[in-house]
Amino acid sequence: MSYTAGEPAMQEDQKLDINVKVYPVQDGKNLLANASVTIGGCFAVRGVRVMNSEKGAFVSMPQRKSADGEYKDICFPTTAEMRKALNSAVLGEYQRAMAKTENRDSVLDAVKQKSAEVKPPVPGSTRTTYKGER
């Protein structure tokens, strides 16, 4: 399928597939996670970041520093609908990743607590059972 300039690339009723991979950051001050986004299965954006602010988490697109010292987005959504869909996909995946991490941490804590409750055997009181003994 080919497109010409000025022709819409998608029909209004089509939904664009957005696949997100989130990599949470430990001990980041304002940086909560890095993310990779694949749009429509054919365009990948690396360097997307989930940032923390006073108003909560937000998505920051990849940037570069210009000659005058300002940061400019390298790539970005051009419509409000696409920005909303991208933000929703990235923040939703970040929340899922954090919930998974919390679940894993709680299971590990429970295992550690259970293993701490098990008393080690007293030296000299252990019996070794041989295969023939019952």
N, CA, C and O atoms as CSV, one atom per row, in Angstrom:
chain,resi,resn,atom,element,x,y,z
A,1,MET,N,N,0.841,-1.162,0.000
A,1,MET,CA,C,0.000,0.000,0.000
A,1,MET,C,C,0.891,1.232,0.000
A,1,MET,O,O,1.838,1.296,0.785
A,2,SER,N,N,0.626,2.187,-0.835
A,2,SER,CA,C,1.441,3.399,-0.869
A,2,SER,C,C,0.560,4.610,-0.560
A,2,SER,O,O,-0.657,4.587,-0.744
A,3,TYR,N,N,1.213,5.652,-0.091
A,3,TYR,CA,C,0.508,6.869,0.282
A,3,TYR,C,C,1.121,8.047,-0.447
A,3,TYR,O,O,2.321,8.069,-0.717
A,4,THR,N,N,0.289,9.022,-0.764
A,4,THR,CA,C,0.793,10.244,-1.373
A,4,THR,C,C,0.663,11.375,-0.367
A,4,THR,O,O,-0.114,11.293,0.585
A,5,ALA,N,N,1.426,12.422,-0.588
A,5,ALA,CA,C,1.405,13.562,0.326
A,5,ALA,C,C,-0.007,14.115,0.453
A,5,ALA,O,O,-0.713,14.287,-0.541
A,6,GLY,N,N,-0.404,14.389,1.680
A,6,GLY,CA,C,-1.724,14.959,1.917
A,6,GLY,C,C,-2.808,13.918,2.114
A,6,GLY,O,O,-3.899,14.251,2.578
A,7,GLU,N,N,-2.538,12.664,1.773
A,7,GLU,CA,C,-3.528,11.598,1.933
A,7,GLU,C,C,-3.407,11.026,3.342
A,7,GLU,O,O,-2.299,10.737,3.792
A,8,PRO,N,N,-4.540,10.858,4.053
A,8,PRO,CA,C,-4.431,10.291,5.398
A,8,PRO,C,C,-3.906,8.870,5.357
A,8,PRO,O,O,-4.315,8.076,4.511
A,9,ALA,N,N,-2.997,8.547,6.274
A,9,ALA,CA,C,-2.383,7.227,6.308
A,9,ALA,C,C,-3.318,6.179,6.878
A,9,ALA,O,O,-3.150,4.991,6.602
A,10,MET,N,N,-4.307,6.595,7.674
A,10,MET,CA,C,-5.232,5.656,8.297
A,10,MET,C,C,-6.651,6.171,8.163
A,10,MET,O,O,-6.884,7.377,8.083
A,11,GLN,N,N,-7.574,5.266,8.139
A,11,GLN,CA,C,-8.976,5.628,8.170
A,11,GLN,C,C,-9.327,6.030,9.600
A,11,GLN,O,O,-8.669,5.590,10.543
A,12,GLU,N,N,-10.345,6.850,9.771
A,12,GLU,CA,C,-10.745,7.327,11.088
A,12,GLU,C,C,-11.144,6.192,12.027
A,12,GLU,O,O,-10.908,6.288,13.231
A,13,ASP,N,N,-11.747,5.114,11.504
A,13,ASP,CA,C,-12.261,4.044,12.356
A,13,ASP,C,C,-11.200,3.001,12.707
A,13,ASP,O,O,-11.481,2.091,13.487
A,14,GLN,N,N,-9.988,3.105,12.154
A,14,GLN,CA,C,-8.935,2.153,12.460
A,14,GLN,C,C,-8.256,2.524,13.772
A,14,GLN,O,O,-8.061,3.703,14.068
A,15,LYS,N,N,-7.893,1.500,14.561
A,15,LYS,CA,C,-7.141,1.732,15.795
A,15,LYS,C,C,-5.689,1.356,15.544
A,15,LYS,O,O,-5.397,0.386,14.844
A,16,LEU,N,N,-4.798,2.124,16.114
A,16,LEU,CA,C,-3.376,1.888,15.953
A,16,LEU,C,C,-2.878,1.045,17.128
A,16,LEU,O,O,-3.133,1.374,18.286
A,17,ASP,N,N,-2.179,-0.029,16.826
A,17,ASP,CA,C,-1.638,-0.912,17.847
A,17,ASP,C,C,-0.402,-0.260,18.456
A,17,ASP,O,O,0.532,0.108,17.743
A,18,ILE,N,N,-0.405,-0.119,19.791
A,18,ILE,CA,C,0.735,0.459,20.504
A,18,ILE,C,C,1.242,-0.583,21.482
A,18,ILE,O,O,0.532,-0.965,22.413
A,19,ASN,N,N,2.480,-1.050,21.271
A,19,ASN,CA,C,3.099,-2.048,22.132
A,19,ASN,C,C,4.176,-1.349,22.953
A,19,ASN,O,O,5.038,-0.663,22.406
A,20,VAL,N,N,4.118,-1.532,24.284
A,20,VAL,CA,C,5.032,-0.819,25.180
A,20,VAL,C,C,5.801,-1.811,26.039
A,20,VAL,O,O,5.234,-2.772,26.560
A,21,LYS,N,N,7.094,-1.568,26.180
A,21,LYS,CA,C,7.934,-2.300,27.135
A,21,LYS,C,C,8.505,-1.268,28.096
A,21,LYS,O,O,9.108,-0.278,27.682
A,22,VAL,N,N,8.304,-1.519,29.394
A,22,VAL,CA,C,8.740,-0.567,30.416
A,22,VAL,C,C,9.851,-1.190,31.241
A,22,VAL,O,O,9.797,-2.368,31.592
A,23,TYR,N,N,10.858,-0.385,31.546
A,23,TYR,CA,C,11.994,-0.821,32.344
A,23,TYR,C,C,12.115,0.109,33.555
A,23,TYR,O,O,12.754,1.158,33.466
A,24,PRO,N,N,11.499,-0.273,34.702
A,24,PRO,CA,C,11.552,0.594,35.888
A,24,PRO,C,C,12.983,0.865,36.333
A,24,PRO,O,O,13.861,0.015,36.186
A,25,VAL,N,N,13.205,2.047,36.873
A,25,VAL,CA,C,14.515,2.478,37.340
A,25,VAL,C,C,14.498,2.477,38.863
A,25,VAL,O,O,13.575,3.010,39.480
A,26,GLN,N,N,15.509,1.884,39.460
A,26,GLN,CA,C,15.635,1.876,40.911
A,26,GLN,C,C,16.356,3.140,41.354
A,26,GLN,O,O,17.342,3.542,40.736
A,27,ASP,N,N,15.881,3.755,42.396
A,27,ASP,CA,C,16.536,4.910,43.021
A,27,ASP,C,C,16.705,6.107,42.084
A,27,ASP,O,O,17.664,6.866,42.217
A,28,GLY,N,N,15.791,6.276,41.153
A,28,GLY,CA,C,15.836,7.456,40.301
A,28,GLY,C,C,15.177,8.620,41.013
A,28,GLY,O,O,14.172,8.437,41.700
A,29,LYS,N,N,15.728,9.816,40.861
A,29,LYS,CA,C,15.147,10.973,41.543
A,29,LYS,C,C,13.801,11.331,40.904
A,29,LYS,O,O,12.761,11.230,41.555
A,30,ASN,N,N,13.815,11.738,39.665
A,30,ASN,CA,C,12.580,12.062,38.948
A,30,ASN,C,C,12.253,11.031,37.873
A,30,ASN,O,O,11.108,10.930,37.433
A,31,LEU,N,N,13.249,10.272,37.454
A,31,LEU,CA,C,13.052,9.253,36.432
A,31,LEU,C,C,12.497,7.990,37.076
A,31,LEU,O,O,13.142,7.389,37.936
A,32,LEU,N,N,11.299,7.590,36.659
A,32,LEU,CA,C,10.674,6.386,37.205
A,32,LEU,C,C,10.965,5.153,36.356
A,32,LEU,O,O,11.155,4.057,36.884
A,33,ALA,N,N,10.997,5.344,35.013
A,33,ALA,CA,C,11.208,4.205,34.123
A,33,ALA,C,C,11.613,4.689,32.735
A,33,ALA,O,O,11.336,5.823,32.344
A,34,ASN,N,N,12.272,3.803,32.006
A,34,ASN,CA,C,12.523,4.000,30.581
A,34,ASN,C,C,11.550,3.094,29.838
A,34,ASN,O,O,11.134,2.060,30.361
A,35,ALA,N,N,11.190,3.479,28.631
A,35,ALA,CA,C,10.238,2.677,27.873
A,35,ALA,C,C,10.608,2.656,26.398
A,35,ALA,O,O,11.244,3.568,25.871
A,36,SER,N,N,10.180,1.570,25.753
A,36,SER,CA,C,10.285,1.439,24.309
A,36,SER,C,C,8.875,1.252,23.786
A,36,SER,O,O,8.106,0.466,24.339
A,37,VAL,N,N,8.530,1.961,22.732
A,37,VAL,CA,C,7.182,1.918,22.182
A,37,VAL,C,C,7.263,1.509,20.719
A,37,VAL,O,O,8.052,2.064,19.955
A,38,THR,N,N,6.447,0.542,20.335
A,38,THR,CA,C,6.327,0.163,18.928
A,38,THR,C,C,4.920,0.524,18.481
A,38,THR,O,O,3.937,0.083,19.076
A,39,ILE,N,N,4.832,1.324,17.436
A,39,ILE,CA,C,3.550,1.824,16.953
A,39,ILE,C,C,3.200,1.131,15.650
A,39,ILE,O,O,3.961,1.155,14.682
A,40,GLY,N,N,2.026,0.511,15.651
A,40,GLY,CA,C,1.543,-0.150,14.444
A,40,GLY,C,C,2.384,-1.325,14.009
A,40,GLY,O,O,2.267,-1.779,12.871
A,41,GLY,N,N,3.225,-1.826,14.887
A,41,GLY,CA,C,4.071,-2.969,14.554
A,41,GLY,C,C,5.177,-2.650,13.563
A,41,GLY,O,O,5.885,-3.550,13.113
A,42,CYS,N,N,5.334,-1.358,13.214
A,42,CYS,CA,C,6.323,-1.039,12.190
A,42,CYS,C,C,7.164,0.200,12.477
A,42,CYS,O,O,8.048,0.539,11.690
A,43,PHE,N,N,6.901,0.884,13.598
A,43,PHE,CA,C,7.690,2.065,13.925
A,43,PHE,C,C,8.018,2.022,15.413
A,43,PHE,O,O,7.115,2.023,16.249
A,44,ALA,N,N,9.319,1.983,15.749
A,44,ALA,CA,C,9.754,1.867,17.139
A,44,ALA,C,C,10.337,3.185,17.624
A,44,ALA,O,O,11.052,3.875,16.898
A,45,VAL,N,N,10.014,3.518,18.868
A,45,VAL,CA,C,10.540,4.718,19.504
A,45,VAL,C,C,11.230,4.282,20.789
A,45,VAL,O,O,10.588,3.732,21.683
A,46,ARG,N,N,12.526,4.525,20.883
A,46,ARG,CA,C,13.297,4.209,22.074
A,46,ARG,C,C,13.575,5.515,22.823
A,46,ARG,O,O,13.574,6.593,22.228
A,47,GLY,N,N,13.809,5.408,24.112
A,47,GLY,CA,C,14.157,6.592,24.885
A,47,GLY,C,C,12.960,7.338,25.447
A,47,GLY,O,O,13.099,8.472,25.907
A,48,VAL,N,N,11.783,6.719,25.416
A,48,VAL,CA,C,10.624,7.319,26.063
A,48,VAL,C,C,10.832,7.147,27.560
A,48,VAL,O,O,11.298,6.097,28.004
A,49,ARG,N,N,10.495,8.159,28.337
A,49,ARG,CA,C,10.727,8.087,29.776
A,49,ARG,C,C,9.438,8.350,30.544
A,49,ARG,O,O,8.597,9.145,30.123
A,50,VAL,N,N,9.299,7.671,31.674
A,50,VAL,CA,C,8.222,7.962,32.615
A,50,VAL,C,C,8.868,8.773,33.725
A,50,VAL,O,O,9.775,8.301,34.411
A,51,MET,N,N,8.391,9.993,33.892
A,51,MET,CA,C,8.982,10.922,34.838
A,51,MET,C,C,8.007,11.201,35.976
A,51,MET,O,O,6.799,11.012,35.833
A,52,ASN,N,N,8.544,11.653,37.106
A,52,ASN,CA,C,7.732,12.007,38.256
A,52,ASN,C,C,7.776,13.516,38.443
A,52,ASN,O,O,8.826,14.140,38.294
A,53,SER,N,N,6.622,14.097,38.773
A,53,SER,CA,C,6.562,15.528,39.075
A,53,SER,C,C,5.598,15.721,40.240
A,53,SER,O,O,5.029,14.759,40.754
A,54,GLU,N,N,5.426,16.957,40.643
A,54,GLU,CA,C,4.497,17.261,41.727
A,54,GLU,C,C,3.075,16.854,41.360
A,54,GLU,O,O,2.280,16.519,42.238
A,55,LYS,N,N,2.750,16.880,40.079
A,55,LYS,CA,C,1.397,16.531,39.620
A,55,LYS,C,C,1.236,15.038,39.353
A,55,LYS,O,O,0.137,14.589,39.027
A,56,GLY,N,N,2.310,14.264,39.485
A,56,GLY,CA,C,2.254,12.829,39.254
A,56,GLY,C,C,3.114,12.404,38.081
A,56,GLY,O,O,3.883,13.196,37.536
A,57,ALA,N,N,2.976,11.152,37.704
A,57,ALA,CA,C,3.786,10.591,36.621
A,57,ALA,C,C,3.332,11.136,35.270
A,57,ALA,O,O,2.145,11.374,35.047
A,58,PHE,N,N,4.303,11.329,34.370
A,58,PHE,CA,C,3.981,11.757,33.009
A,58,PHE,C,C,4.987,11.140,32.040
A,58,PHE,O,O,6.054,10.676,32.441
A,59,VAL,N,N,4.626,11.145,30.765
A,59,VAL,CA,C,5.461,10.562,29.715
A,59,VAL,C,C,6.272,11.669,29.059
A,59,VAL,O,O,5.738,12.716,28.693
A,60,SER,N,N,7.572,11.422,28.917
A,60,SER,CA,C,8.475,12.358,28.260
A,60,SER,C,C,9.054,11.679,27.023
A,60,SER,O,O,9.605,10.581,27.098
A,61,MET,N,N,8.919,12.347,25.901
A,61,MET,CA,C,9.421,11.798,24.646
A,61,MET,C,C,10.934,12.000,24.547
A,61,MET,O,O,11.492,12.839,25.256
A,62,PRO,N,N,11.602,11.239,23.673
A,62,PRO,CA,C,13.055,11.403,23.495
A,62,PRO,C,C,13.385,12.847,23.093
A,62,PRO,O,O,12.668,13.460,22.303
A,63,GLN,N,N,14.474,13.375,23.645
A,63,GLN,CA,C,14.848,14.771,23.405
A,63,GLN,C,C,16.313,14.901,23.045
A,63,GLN,O,O,17.119,13.998,23.272
A,64,ARG,N,N,16.632,16.051,22.479
A,64,ARG,CA,C,18.025,16.421,22.253
A,64,ARG,C,C,18.180,17.873,22.662
A,64,ARG,O,O,17.219,18.641,22.663
A,65,LYS,N,N,19.395,18.232,23.004
A,65,LYS,CA,C,19.672,19.604,23.424
A,65,LYS,C,C,20.084,20.417,22.208
A,65,LYS,O,O,21.008,20.037,21.489
A,66,SER,N,N,19.403,21.533,21.975
A,66,SER,CA,C,19.721,22.368,20.818
A,66,SER,C,C,20.903,23.283,21.131
A,66,SER,O,O,21.374,23.333,22.267
A,67,ALA,N,N,21.370,23.995,20.131
A,67,ALA,CA,C,22.534,24.873,20.276
A,67,ALA,C,C,22.285,25.966,21.316
A,67,ALA,O,O,23.220,26.418,21.977
A,68,ASP,N,N,21.032,26.390,21.462
A,68,ASP,CA,C,20.728,27.452,22.437
A,68,ASP,C,C,20.444,26.898,23.835
A,68,ASP,O,O,20.028,27.644,24.721
A,69,GLY,N,N,20.664,25.597,24.038
A,69,GLY,CA,C,20.530,24.996,25.359
A,69,GLY,C,C,19.141,24.487,25.700
A,69,GLY,O,O,18.931,23.951,26.788
A,70,GLU,N,N,18.196,24.645,24.796
A,70,GLU,CA,C,16.838,24.153,25.037
A,70,GLU,C,C,16.730,22.695,24.601
A,70,GLU,O,O,17.427,22.244,23.692
A,71,TYR,N,N,15.844,21.978,25.266
A,71,TYR,CA,C,15.596,20.594,24.888
A,71,TYR,C,C,14.420,20.543,23.929
A,71,TYR,O,O,13.385,21.168,24.161
A,72,LYS,N,N,14.592,19.791,22.850
A,72,LYS,CA,C,13.551,19.656,21.825
A,72,LYS,C,C,13.219,18.184,21.667
A,72,LYS,O,O,14.115,17.341,21.617
A,73,ASP,N,N,11.924,17.873,21.587
A,73,ASP,CA,C,11.509,16.488,21.339
A,73,ASP,C,C,11.972,16.057,19.958
A,73,ASP,O,O,11.847,16.800,18.985
A,74,ILE,N,N,12.509,14.844,19.887
A,74,ILE,CA,C,12.964,14.297,18.610
A,74,ILE,C,C,11.774,13.781,17.811
A,74,ILE,O,O,11.666,14.017,16.607
A,75,CYS,N,N,10.892,13.079,18.494
A,75,CYS,CA,C,9.671,12.585,17.866
A,75,CYS,C,C,8.542,12.763,18.873
A,75,CYS,O,O,8.770,12.757,20.082
A,76,PHE,N,N,7.338,12.921,18.371
A,76,PHE,CA,C,6.220,13.226,19.252
A,76,PHE,C,C,4.907,13.000,18.504
A,76,PHE,O,O,4.882,13.031,17.274
A,77,PRO,N,N,3.813,12.772,19.244
A,77,PRO,CA,C,2.499,12.647,18.610
A,77,PRO,C,C,2.075,14.000,18.036
A,77,PRO,O,O,2.332,15.045,18.634
A,78,THR,N,N,1.437,13.970,16.894
A,78,THR,CA,C,1.023,15.222,16.260
A,78,THR,C,C,-0.434,15.558,16.494
A,78,THR,O,O,-0.883,16.645,16.131
A,79,THR,N,N,-1.187,14.634,17.099
A,79,THR,CA,C,-2.585,14.912,17.408
A,79,THR,C,C,-2.842,14.657,18.887
A,79,THR,O,O,-2.129,13.888,19.531
A,80,ALA,N,N,-3.863,15.308,19.412
A,80,ALA,CA,C,-4.227,15.124,20.818
A,80,ALA,C,C,-4.659,13.685,21.079
A,80,ALA,O,O,-4.381,13.140,22.146
A,81,GLU,N,N,-5.335,13.069,20.117
A,81,GLU,CA,C,-5.795,11.686,20.284
A,81,GLU,C,C,-4.618,10.721,20.387
A,81,GLU,O,O,-4.621,9.812,21.216
A,82,MET,N,N,-3.615,10.927,19.539
A,82,MET,CA,C,-2.447,10.049,19.568
A,82,MET,C,C,-1.646,10.272,20.848
A,82,MET,O,O,-1.134,9.313,21.427
A,83,ARG,N,N,-1.529,11.510,21.295
A,83,ARG,CA,C,-0.813,11.800,22.544
A,83,ARG,C,C,-1.514,11.118,23.712
A,83,ARG,O,O,-0.861,10.535,24.578
A,84,LYS,N,N,-2.836,11.190,23.737
A,84,LYS,CA,C,-3.604,10.561,24.807
A,84,LYS,C,C,-3.430,9.042,24.771
A,84,LYS,O,O,-3.240,8.418,25.815
A,85,ALA,N,N,-3.494,8.444,23.583
A,85,ALA,CA,C,-3.332,6.994,23.443
A,85,ALA,C,C,-1.929,6.555,23.858
A,85,ALA,O,O,-1.774,5.542,24.542
A,86,LEU,N,N,-0.915,7.302,23.454
A,86,LEU,CA,C,0.470,6.970,23.793
A,86,LEU,C,C,0.704,7.096,25.303
A,86,LEU,O,O,1.279,6.201,25.922
A,87,ASN,N,N,0.261,8.199,25.883
A,87,ASN,CA,C,0.413,8.395,27.330
A,87,ASN,C,C,-0.304,7.303,28.106
A,87,ASN,O,O,0.236,6.765,29.073
A,88,SER,N,N,-1.511,6.978,27.687
A,88,SER,CA,C,-2.295,5.948,28.368
A,88,SER,C,C,-1.604,4.585,28.282
A,88,SER,O,O,-1.558,3.853,29.271
A,89,ALA,N,N,-1.073,4.246,27.122
A,89,ALA,CA,C,-0.400,2.957,26.935
A,89,ALA,C,C,0.863,2.871,27.788
A,89,ALA,O,O,1.098,1.855,28.441
A,90,VAL,N,N,1.671,3.917,27.788
A,90,VAL,CA,C,2.942,3.904,28.525
A,90,VAL,C,C,2.690,3.906,30.027
A,90,VAL,O,O,3.287,3.109,30.751
A,91,LEU,N,N,1.811,4.795,30.510
A,91,LEU,CA,C,1.550,4.856,31.947
A,91,LEU,C,C,0.839,3.597,32.438
A,91,LEU,O,O,1.085,3.144,33.556
A,92,GLY,N,N,-0.039,3.031,31.611
A,92,GLY,CA,C,-0.709,1.782,31.980
A,92,GLY,C,C,0.277,0.637,32.117
A,92,GLY,O,O,0.189,-0.148,33.061
A,93,GLU,N,N,1.211,0.534,31.188
A,93,GLU,CA,C,2.225,-0.521,31.259
A,93,GLU,C,C,3.163,-0.296,32.441
A,93,GLU,O,O,3.607,-1.257,33.069
A,94,TYR,N,N,3.467,0.960,32.751
A,94,TYR,CA,C,4.296,1.270,33.919
A,94,TYR,C,C,3.592,0.811,35.197
A,94,TYR,O,O,4.218,0.207,36.067
A,95,GLN,N,N,2.300,1.094,35.309
A,95,GLN,CA,C,1.542,0.677,36.495
A,95,GLN,C,C,1.493,-0.844,36.611
A,95,GLN,O,O,1.607,-1.381,37.712
A,96,ARG,N,N,1.323,-1.544,35.488
A,96,ARG,CA,C,1.332,-3.017,35.500
A,96,ARG,C,C,2.701,-3.549,35.935
A,96,ARG,O,O,2.780,-4.501,36.711
A,97,ALA,N,N,3.765,-2.941,35.439
A,97,ALA,CA,C,5.120,-3.381,35.805
A,97,ALA,C,C,5.369,-3.158,37.291
A,97,ALA,O,O,5.983,-3.999,37.946
A,98,MET,N,N,4.904,-2.047,37.824
A,98,MET,CA,C,5.106,-1.761,39.241
A,98,MET,C,C,4.270,-2.709,40.110
A,98,MET,O,O,4.730,-3.139,41.168
A,99,ALA,N,N,3.062,-3.034,39.680
A,99,ALA,CA,C,2.223,-3.976,40.429
A,99,ALA,C,C,2.866,-5.356,40.435
A,99,ALA,O,O,2.856,-6.048,41.453
A,100,LYS,N,N,3.424,-5.753,39.297
A,100,LYS,CA,C,4.103,-7.044,39.203
A,100,LYS,C,C,5.319,-7.071,40.128
A,100,LYS,O,O,5.575,-8.076,40.793
A,101,THR,N,N,6.064,-5.970,40.170
A,101,THR,CA,C,7.231,-5.873,41.048
A,101,THR,C,C,6.816,-5.943,42.512
A,101,THR,O,O,7.471,-6.611,43.313
A,102,GLU,N,N,5.733,-5.257,42.867
A,102,GLU,CA,C,5.240,-5.281,44.248
A,102,GLU,C,C,4.801,-6.690,44.637
A,102,GLU,O,O,5.093,-7.144,45.743
A,103,ASN,N,N,4.100,-7.389,43.734
A,103,ASN,CA,C,3.672,-8.765,44.013
A,103,ASN,C,C,4.874,-9.678,44.216
A,103,ASN,O,O,4.899,-10.489,45.142
A,104,ARG,N,N,5.869,-9.542,43.346
A,104,ARG,CA,C,7.066,-10.362,43.448
A,104,ARG,C,C,7.804,-10.080,44.759
A,104,ARG,O,O,8.277,-11.001,45.426
A,105,ASP,N,N,7.897,-8.787,45.121
A,105,ASP,CA,C,8.571,-8.421,46.364
A,105,ASP,C,C,7.828,-8.967,47.579
A,105,ASP,O,O,8.462,-9.411,48.536
A,106,SER,N,N,6.494,-8.943,47.559
A,106,SER,CA,C,5.742,-9.456,48.703
A,106,SER,C,C,5.898,-10.966,48.825
A,106,SER,O,O,5.960,-11.488,49.938
A,107,VAL,N,N,5.965,-11.675,47.705
A,107,VAL,CA,C,6.191,-13.119,47.745
A,107,VAL,C,C,7.584,-13.408,48.285
A,107,VAL,O,O,7.750,-14.296,49.121
A,108,LEU,N,N,8.584,-12.674,47.821
A,108,LEU,CA,C,9.955,-12.865,48.314
A,108,LEU,C,C,10.049,-12.564,49.806
A,108,LEU,O,O,10.739,-13.273,50.539
A,109,ASP,N,N,9.358,-11.512,50.263
A,109,ASP,CA,C,9.354,-11.189,51.693
A,109,ASP,C,C,8.723,-12.311,52.505
A,109,ASP,O,O,9.216,-12.657,53.579
A,110,ALA,N,N,7.622,-12.885,51.991
A,110,ALA,CA,C,6.956,-13.985,52.693
A,110,ALA,C,C,7.868,-15.205,52.773
A,110,ALA,O,O,7.916,-15.871,53.807
A,111,VAL,N,N,8.590,-15.505,51.697
A,111,VAL,CA,C,9.510,-16.641,51.689
A,111,VAL,C,C,10.648,-16.399,52.674
A,111,VAL,O,O,11.031,-17.302,53.417
A,112,LYS,N,N,11.184,-15.194,52.682
A,112,LYS,CA,C,12.260,-14.871,53.624
A,112,LYS,C,C,11.777,-14.975,55.060
A,112,LYS,O,O,12.490,-15.489,55.922
A,113,GLN,N,N,10.570,-14.489,55.321
A,113,GLN,CA,C,10.018,-14.551,56.670
A,113,GLN,C,C,9.807,-16.001,57.094
A,113,GLN,O,O,10.122,-16.375,58.223
A,114,LYS,N,N,9.274,-16.815,56.184
A,114,LYS,CA,C,9.032,-18.230,56.486
A,114,LYS,C,C,10.352,-18.950,56.741
A,114,LYS,O,O,10.442,-19.758,57.666
A,115,SER,N,N,11.367,-18.673,55.945
A,115,SER,CA,C,12.653,-19.347,56.135
A,115,SER,C,C,13.322,-18.890,57.433
A,115,SER,O,O,14.069,-19.659,58.038
A,116,ALA,N,N,13.071,-17.667,57.867
A,116,ALA,CA,C,13.628,-17.192,59.135
A,116,ALA,C,C,12.941,-17.865,60.318
A,116,ALA,O,O,13.539,-18.016,61.383
A,117,GLU,N,N,11.666,-18.277,60.127
A,117,GLU,CA,C,10.922,-18.941,61.192
A,117,GLU,C,C,11.387,-20.373,61.419
A,117,GLU,O,O,11.274,-20.891,62.530
A,118,VAL,N,N,11.908,-21.013,60.382
A,118,VAL,CA,C,12.381,-22.392,60.492
A,118,VAL,C,C,13.666,-22.385,61.295
A,118,VAL,O,O,14.636,-21.719,60.935
A,119,LYS,N,N,13.662,-23.147,62.407
A,119,LYS,CA,C,14.835,-23.189,63.272
A,119,LYS,C,C,15.853,-24.164,62.723
A,119,LYS,O,O,15.501,-25.266,62.303
A,120,PRO,N,N,17.106,-23.765,62.724
A,120,PRO,CA,C,18.135,-24.679,62.232
A,120,PRO,C,C,18.302,-25.843,63.214
A,120,PRO,O,O,18.055,-25.677,64.409
A,121,PRO,N,N,18.715,-27.006,62.732
A,121,PRO,CA,C,18.893,-28.155,63.619
A,121,PRO,C,C,20.031,-27.907,64.609
A,121,PRO,O,O,20.997,-27.207,64.307
A,122,VAL,N,N,19.892,-28.496,65.792
A,122,VAL,CA,C,20.925,-28.382,66.819
A,122,VAL,C,C,22.074,-29.293,66.418
A,122,VAL,O,O,21.841,-30.449,66.065
A,123,PRO,N,N,23.315,-28.800,66.465
A,123,PRO,CA,C,24.459,-29.634,66.068
A,123,PRO,C,C,24.548,-30.892,66.938
A,123,PRO,O,O,24.387,-30.831,68.156
A,124,GLY,N,N,24.802,-32.002,66.307
A,124,GLY,CA,C,24.944,-33.275,67.006
A,124,GLY,C,C,23.632,-34.021,67.183
A,124,GLY,O,O,23.642,-35.205,67.519
A,125,SER,N,N,22.503,-33.356,66.964
A,125,SER,CA,C,21.222,-34.026,67.172
A,125,SER,C,C,20.629,-34.561,65.871
A,125,SER,O,O,19.585,-35.214,65.879
A,126,THR,N,N,21.290,-34.283,64.768
A,126,THR,CA,C,20.753,-34.755,63.491
A,126,THR,C,C,21.131,-36.203,63.265
A,126,THR,O,O,22.234,-36.639,63.593
A,127,ARG,N,N,20.199,-36.933,62.700
A,127,ARG,CA,C,20.459,-38.335,62.376
A,127,ARG,C,C,20.588,-38.474,60.881
A,127,ARG,O,O,19.854,-37.840,60.122
A,128,THR,N,N,21.484,-39.271,60.474
A,128,THR,CA,C,21.625,-39.582,59.067
A,128,THR,C,C,20.988,-40.924,58.845
A,128,THR,O,O,21.367,-41.918,59.466
A,129,THR,N,N,20.036,-40.952,57.975
A,129,THR,CA,C,19.344,-42.207,57.689
A,129,THR,C,C,19.980,-42.832,56.455
A,129,THR,O,O,20.156,-42.182,55.425
A,130,TYR,N,N,20.317,-44.105,56.588
A,130,TYR,CA,C,20.893,-44.814,55.468
A,130,TYR,C,C,19.776,-45.435,54.662
A,130,TYR,O,O,18.676,-45.660,55.168
A,131,LYS,N,N,20.062,-45.705,53.425
A,131,LYS,CA,C,19.050,-46.223,52.496
A,131,LYS,C,C,18.374,-47.472,53.036
A,131,LYS,O,O,17.169,-47.638,52.853
A,132,GLY,N,N,19.100,-48.340,53.684
A,132,GLY,CA,C,18.541,-49.608,54.175
A,132,GLY,C,C,17.781,-49.432,55.485
A,132,GLY,O,O,16.975,-50.297,55.830
A,133,GLU,N,N,18.003,-48.350,56.226
A,133,GLU,CA,C,17.341,-48.154,57.508
A,133,GLU,C,C,15.931,-47.622,57.327
A,133,GLU,O,O,15.631,-46.901,56.375
A,134,ARG,N,N,15.075,-47.998,58.265
A,134,ARG,CA,C,13.711,-47.443,58.271
A,134,ARG,C,C,13.301,-47.121,59.651
A,134,ARG,O,O,12.187,-46.643,59.869
